């Protein structure tokens, strides 16, 4: 039996606000979790807006 392609798993996506310690501004990051709660993927950095964060998540499989 061939292994399953991990990109076909059902993932739970979380978009979280992150407060900058420098100036208190809010940035966003995303994390995708497997059904068992393990981190499958996450953003490589923070984003200034939720829209930018969601666009990056889409580029990485969100909503696919």
Secondary structure, DSSP 8 states (H G I E B T S, - for coil): -----GGGS--EEEEEEEE-TTT--EEEEEEEE-TTS-EEEE-SS-BSSHHHHHHHHHHTTTT-
